[in-house]
Amino acid sequence: MLKGLMWCLAVLVMQLLLLRYVDRRVAAMPRLGEEGPSDGAANLLAAKPEGDLEA
């Protein structure tokens, strides 16, 4: 029974450490503005239309 409790505590500590790591990574990410994500992807799609095939 004591061995099971120690395993449970070890798993709990690992989960808390992983959660702290993810929380710090998310906090370091840049915030999105009110207008939404940047238009970088939209500019790339507009630069090369889908129907344009180069052989």
N, C-alpha and C positions, 0 to 999 in steps of 0.2 A: 504494500500500500504506500509506503514511504517513497519507493522508487517511482511509482506512478505519479505521485504528487510532485516530485522533483522534475520529471519529464514535462508535466503540465506547466510548471513555473518556467522551465527553460523555453518552451514553445511560446508562452506568453511574453517573455522578455524579447524573444526574437521578433514577434509580431509588433511589439511596441517600437523596437529599433527600426524595423522596416517602415512603419507608419511615420516615424519621425523623419527618416530619410526622404520619403516621398513628400511629406509636408514641406520640408526645406526646399526641395527641387521645385515644387509648384509655387512656393512663395518667391523664388528667384526668377520665375518666368515673367516676361513683360506683360503688362495689362493690356487687354483689348480696349480700344477706344469705343466711343458711342456709335461710330459709323460701322463697326464690325471689323472683320479681319482685313488685313492689308490687301490692296488690289494687285499684288505681285503676280498671283496665279491668273487673274483675269487678263492682265496685260500679256502674259505668255500665250494664253489661248487666242487672244485677239491678233497677235502678231502672225500666227500661222493658221489659216483656216483649215477645217477638216477636209474639204473637198480638193484642196491643192495637193496634187500628187506630182512628185518630181521623179523622173526616170533616169 
